[in-house]
Amino acid sequence: MTAPFRTPIVAGNWKMNLDHAKGVALAAAVAGRRADAAGVELVLCPPSVYLVPVVAATNAAGGDVAVGAQNAHDKESGAYTGELSPQMLTDVGCRYVILGHSERRTLFGETDAAVNAKAKAALAAGLTPIVCVGETLEEREAGRTDAVVTAQIQGSLAGLGPDGLARTVIAYEPVWAIGTGRVATPEQAQEVHALIRSLLPALSSAEVAAKVRIQYGGSVKPDNAAHLAACPDIDGALVGGASLKADDFLAIAAAFSTGGCC
């Protein structure tokens, strides 16, 4: 049976970087050169205070670059000071939201159950969640990568059902490779991506599992993107530092546009 085609998706997680002017300029630069990454879905995820102007900048260029938030609450409204609901995000033009990033898990104590509640709320509001999973260096060195990632997948995606899972993007981000300059080898990344895909039929169906897009994240740069893009179960990238420069971000996306180097 021929494997289903999965549109590559490359998302830029700006984290807590840039200011208003630089953010708008970056969004405009990426959107203006959209053709450099034909056939790849592009998503920009700025700090929440810049969501509205970044949406405006991408819309001005035709709206073919999506905007996502870096986090969301699991409630629609209420006394949750400092939080943003999924409905608020869709209201300002967001189409995606990153959930369960390792920095949220490690620095802010988010659990698989919390990520799961947020994913369900995001889907109900019409957002596409990008659900992140990944092991620490200690867990990898202890031979626990499979167990850790399996638990995170099963806990974070529980109860989404076939329809919800089909609308979800998964990002495998080994914690030891985020912002460190280290990157998983294509073989290491593909191995975990294949593991993740093998877990999905039990949460939905074999048909849905084959269609779910799984990104790689962790020090992705233009010089390693093509090797990652060539792996059969890697369907894009969640890009951190390299997403802060239009040239680098678009070069990474172009690698997935061409299908990699080998």
Residue pairs with C-beta under 8 A, 6 or more apart in sequence:
3 210
3 232
4 210
4 211
6 211
6 212
6 213
6 235
7 39
7 40
7 41
7 213
7 235
8 39
8 40
8 41
8 213
8 229
8 235
8 236
8 253
8 256
8 257
9 40
9 41
9 42
9 43
9 169
9 213
9 215
9 235
9 236
10 37
10 40
10 41
10 42
10 43
10 215
10 236
10 237
10 239
10 249
10 252
10 253
10 256
11 42
11 43
11 44
11 45
11 68
11 96
11 98
11 130
11 169
11 171
11 215
11 236
11 237
11 238
11 239
11 243
12 30
12 42
12 43
12 44
12 45
12 239
12 243
12 244
12 249
13 45
13 70
13 98
13 101
13 217
13 238
13 239
13 240
13 243
14 23
14 44
14 45
14 46
14 47
14 70
14 243
14 244
15 47
15 70
15 103
15 240
16 47
17 47
17 244
18 26
18 46
18 47
18 50
18 244
20 49
20 50
20 53
23 46
23 47
23 50
23 53
23 54
24 50
24 53
24 54
24 56
24 57
26 44
26 244
26 245
26 246
27 44
27 46
27 53
27 54
27 57
27 58
27 65
27 67
28 57
28 58
28 60
28 61
29 246
30 42
30 44
30 58
30 65
30 246
30 249
30 250
31 57
31 58
31 60
31 61
31 62
31 64
31 65
32 61
33 246
33 250
34 42
34 61
34 62
34 64
34 65
36 250
36 253
36 254
36 257
37 250
37 253
37 254
37 256
37 257
38 257
39 257
40 236
40 253
40 254
40 256
40 257
41 66
41 236
42 64
42 65
42 66
42 253
43 65
43 66
43 67
43 68
43 95
43 96
43 130
44 54
44 58
44 65
44 66
44 67
44 68
44 243
45 67
45 68
45 69
45 70
45 96
45 98
46 54
46 67
46 70
47 70
48 69
48 70
48 71
48 84
51 67
51 69
51 89
51 92
51 93
51 94
52 92
52 93
54 67
55 67
55 92
55 93
55 94
58 64
58 65
58 66
58 67
59 93
66 95
66 96
67 93
67 94
67 95
67 96
68 94
68 95
68 96
68 97
68 98
68 127
68 128
68 130
69 84
69 89
69 94
69 96
69 97
69 98
70 97
70 98
70 101
71 84
71 97
71 98
71 99
71 101
71 104
71 118
72 83
72 84
72 85
72 86
72 89
72 97
72 99
72 118
72 121
72 122
72 127
73 80
73 83
73 84
73 85
73 86
73 118
73 121
74 114
74 117
74 118
74 120
74 121
75 83
75 85
75 121
76 85
76 86
76 87
76 121
76 125
77 85
77 87
85 121
85 125
86 97
86 118
86 121
86 122
86 124
86 125
86 126
86 127
87 125
89 97
89 125
89 127
90 125
90 126
90 127
94 127
95 127
95 128
96 127
96 128
96 129
96 130
96 169
97 118
97 122
97 127
97 128
97 129
97 130
98 129
98 130
98 132
98 171
98 238
99 115
99 118
99 119
99 122
99 129
99 130
99 131
99 132
99 156
100 110
100 112
100 115
100 118
100 131
100 132
100 133
100 152
100 156
101 132
101 173
102 132
102 134
102 173
102 175
102 178
103 178
104 110
105 111
105 115
106 175
111 155
112 151
112 152
112 154
112 155
112 156
113 155
115 131
115 155
115 156
116 155
116 156
116 157
116 158
116 159
118 129
119 129
119 131
119 156
119 157
119 160
119 164
119 168
120 159
120 160
120 164
122 128
122 129
123 129
123 160
123 164
123 167
123 168
128 167
128 168
128 169
129 168
129 169
130 168
130 169
130 170
130 171
130 215
130 238
131 156
131 157
131 168
131 169
131 170
131 171
132 170
132 171
132 172
132 173
132 217
132 238
133 149
133 152
133 153
133 156
133 170
133 171
133 172
133 173
133 196
134 149
134 152
134 172
134 173
134 174
134 175
134 178
134 217
134 218
135 144
135 145
135 148
135 149
135 174
135 175
135 176
136 148
136 175
136 176
137 175
137 176
139 145
139 148
140 174
140 176
145 174
145 192
146 192
146 195
149 172
149 192
149 195
149 196
150 195
150 199
153 170
153 196
153 199
153 200
153 203
154 199
154 203
157 165
157 168
157 170
157 203
158 203
160 168
160 203
160 204
161 204
162 204
162 205
162 208
165 200
165 203
165 204
165 208
165 212
166 204
166 208
166 211
166 212
168 212
169 212
169 213
169 214
169 215
169 236
170 196
170 212
170 213
170 214
170 215
171 214
171 215
171 216
171 217
171 238
172 189
172 192
172 193
172 196
172 214
172 215
172 216
172 217
173 216
173 217
173 218
173 238
174 184
174 188
174 192
174 218
176 182
176 218
177 183
177 184
177 218
177 219
178 217
178 218
178 219
178 240
179 219
179 240
179 241
180 219
181 219
182 218
182 219
183 218
183 219
183 220
183 221
183 224
184 192
184 216
184 218
186 227
186 228
186 230
186 231
186 234
189 216
189 228
189 231
189 234
190 231
190 232
190 233
190 234
193 214
193 216
193 231
193 233
193 234
194 233
196 214
196 233
197 209
197 210
197 212
197 214
197 233
198 209
200 208
200 209
200 212
201 208
201 209
203 209
213 235
213 236
214 233
214 234
214 235
215 234
215 235
215 236
215 237
215 238
216 228
216 234
216 236
216 237
216 238
217 237
217 238
217 239
217 240
219 240
219 241
220 228
220 237
220 238
220 239
220 240
220 242
220 252
221 242
221 248
221 252
222 242
222 248
222 251
222 252
222 255
225 237
225 251
225 252
225 255
225 256
226 255
226 258
226 260
226 261
226 262
227 260
227 261
227 262
228 234
228 237
228 255
228 260
229 255
229 256
229 258
229 259
229 260
229 261
230 259
230 260
230 261
230 262
231 260
235 256
236 256
237 252
237 253
237 256
239 249
239 252
242 248
242 249
242 252
243 249
255 261
